[in-house]
Amino acid sequence: MQDINTALEWGLLNSKTMEWELQTVQELEIETRLPELVQPEYSCEYRNMAVSIGTVDTIVSAMGSISLDPNKFFITN
């Protein structure tokens, strides 16, 4: 998964639709290898833990929640 804010930096995301730029990714033959797009504050449950996936803007809030709840962790690239 990739949050849309970081995906914008890759130059493969249409900033108006917030979807992958289909013509470009098809020409590069990478459309089947692109990650699912999620909002910066995306979270899900994984092995009974709440997982947040996000950009630098969400790190502080995620780190704060980790210190309050040991069942949470944060993933970033």
C-alpha positions as CSV (number, residue, x, y, z in Angstrom):
1,M,0.0,0.0,0.0
2,Q,1.1,3.6,-0.6
3,D,-0.5,6.7,0.7
4,I,-1.5,9.3,-1.9
5,N,0.7,12.1,-0.6
6,T,3.9,10.0,-1.2
7,A,2.6,8.6,-4.5
8,L,2.3,12.2,-5.7
9,E,6.0,12.6,-5.3
10,W,6.6,9.6,-7.6
11,G,5.0,11.6,-10.5
12,L,2.8,8.7,-11.5
13,L,-0.4,10.0,-9.8
14,N,-2.9,12.3,-11.4
15,S,-3.3,15.1,-8.9
16,K,-6.9,15.9,-9.9
17,T,-8.3,12.3,-9.7
18,M,-5.8,11.0,-7.1
19,E,-5.5,7.8,-9.2
20,W,-2.5,6.3,-11.0
21,E,-1.8,8.0,-14.3
22,L,-3.0,5.0,-16.4
23,Q,-1.5,6.0,-19.8
24,T,1.9,6.5,-18.2
25,V,1.9,3.3,-16.1
26,Q,0.6,1.3,-19.0
27,E,3.4,2.6,-21.3
28,L,5.9,1.7,-18.5
29,E,4.2,-1.7,-18.2
30,I,4.0,-1.4,-14.4
31,E,0.3,-1.1,-13.8
32,T,0.2,-4.6,-12.2
33,R,3.1,-3.8,-9.9
34,L,1.8,-0.5,-8.4
35,P,0.6,-0.6,-4.8
36,E,-2.9,0.0,-3.6
37,L,-3.5,3.7,-2.9
38,V,-4.7,4.7,0.6
39,Q,-5.3,7.9,2.5
40,P,-2.3,9.2,4.6
41,E,-4.2,8.3,7.8
42,Y,-5.0,4.7,6.7
43,S,-4.9,2.1,9.3
44,C,-6.0,-1.6,9.5
45,E,-5.8,-4.5,11.8
46,Y,-3.0,-7.0,11.4
47,R,-2.4,-9.9,13.7
48,N,-4.5,-8.3,16.4
49,M,-2.6,-5.0,16.1
50,A,-3.7,-1.7,14.7
51,V,-1.3,-0.7,11.8
52,S,-1.0,2.8,10.5
53,I,0.6,3.5,7.1
54,G,1.4,7.1,6.4
55,T,3.7,10.0,5.5
56,V,5.9,12.1,7.7
57,D,2.8,14.2,8.6
58,T,1.3,11.3,10.4
59,I,4.4,10.0,12.1
60,V,4.0,12.1,15.3
61,S,0.4,11.1,15.9
62,A,1.2,7.4,15.1
63,M,4.2,7.4,17.5
64,G,2.1,9.0,20.1
65,S,-0.5,6.3,19.8
66,I,2.2,3.6,20.0
67,S,3.4,4.8,23.3
68,L,-0.2,4.7,24.7
69,D,-1.1,1.3,23.2
70,P,1.5,-1.5,22.8
71,N,-0.8,-3.3,20.3
72,K,-0.1,-0.6,17.7
73,F,2.8,-0.1,15.4
74,F,3.7,2.3,12.5
75,I,5.0,1.5,9.0
76,T,6.6,4.1,6.7
77,N,9.0,4.1,3.8
